[in-house]
Amino acid sequence: MNARLPLPPSLYADTAVAPVATPPLDVDKTVSVAIIGGGYTGLSTALHLAEQGVEALVLEAQEPGWGASGNNGGHTNPGLKHDPDQIEADFGAELGRRMIEFSYGTTNFTHDLIRRYQIPCEARQNGTLRAAYNEASAAAIETTARQCIARGMPVTYLNREQLREMTGTDRYIGAMLDTRGGDLHPLSYARGLARAAIAAGAKVHGETPALSLRREGSRWRIETPRAVVHADKVLLATNGFTDDLWPALRRTIVPVFSSIAATAPLSDEVARAIMPTRPVLYESGHITVYYRVDQQNRLLMGGRGPMRWIKSPTDVAYLMRYAERLWPQLRGVAWTHGWNSRLAITGDHYPHVHEPADNILISLGCNGRGVALSTAMGAQLARRLIGGAKAEIDMPVTGIKPIPMHAFWPVGVTTAVIAGRVRDRLGI
């Protein structure tokens, strides 16, 4: 039998709203759609299916939000990693345009959903800053801003003086502000999504890993520790925790740990000096650092850390040192939590949607933009599950292509992190 693992030792685990009951599945079920993975993608898809009267059942190995969905930086950032012009060049004018409109609209979609279902998750929409501290990154960000502005987006390019006012540090020389961005409490949001999906009619079962998946007659058979599920259609939404349930899928993503350290609540005086208007910020560097100040005046600093589970802020001491570099007044402040989880990076840094067999849909590879993107993908995936291949979605549906030399990813990631930190320090 599967034993539920404790949540990572995060600030979120200590402060989240109470979870909704998601008991293990212990009787066989036959359903229209089975969803494997109880993160944002799976829960949002279940909610959007249930809204349309489609019977959906979510199988989660631990509990909703146990993985990166409940342990991320809490940023709701619009867009994809690549610039709009590059997206259109990669996928053509028509699909490219839809991808841009969809991806840059994900934050509005998410915050609208939160308001519609009255999900208590400390959600705010105070904007996202993509910031640069060297000339090359600043030029790249300015290019992105021009492309967004040309498409009528609510985007502004800010100079050093404007950024000093917004961030309380003179570290940055340029940034793009997108007013559609924001933040939320990730675990409270995951639990709220689960509650909304269940209220709409979906079934959500924790402590129920999918052990095998195979065709049986006209349906798919999913074995779990206590019961068997037969489903007309299946969605795999396991992202950074993808295993060998579907052949070769695990080798299409690189599971990377992203770490966060959180302070105790700061004094009002110090908090007002740091991000006074409360946007979220992520840096444009070789190794991304991201941060925000939450509604209790805590500073949450995130970035790449050890490629293993951590339990303490001392495991990511470099984040604490960097925070003191940005704001010297933080010296001596208590750091109370340090934690991490696994997210999924794809080789081309685009989200991947696959249909490798009839009535099988796969969605993974959020590349660090999972909160809003996964939520909005839920509506897209529900449309595809209901309408089949005739129901076009605003992301490409591609074949499964394993990453070459995938077995060496732990060494590659560690080397890239070390090299990236050196290059960031040198400003190259």
Buried (B, 14 or more C-beta within 10 A) or exposed (E): EBEBEEBBBBBBBEBBBEBBEBEBBEEEBEBBBBBBBBBBBBBBBBBBBBBEEBBBBBBBBBBBBBBBBBBBBBBBBBBBBBBBBBBBEBBEEEBBBBBBEBBBBBBBBBBEBBEEBEBBBBBBBBBBBBBBBBEEBBEBBBBBBBBBBEBEBEBBBBEEEBBBEBBBBEBBBBBBBBBBBBBBBBBBBBBBBBBBBBEBBBBBBBBBBBBEBEEEEEBBBBBBBBBBBBBBBBBBBBBBBBEEBBEEBBBBBBBBBBBBBBBBBBEEEBBEBBBEEBBBBBBBBBBBBBBBBBEEBBBBBBBBBEBEBBEBBEBBBBBBEBBBEBBEBBEEBEBBBBBBBBBBBBBBEBBBBBBBEEBBBBBBBBBBBBBBBBBBBBBBBBBBBBEEEEEEBBBBBEEBBBBEEBEEBEEEBEEBBEEBBEBBEEEE
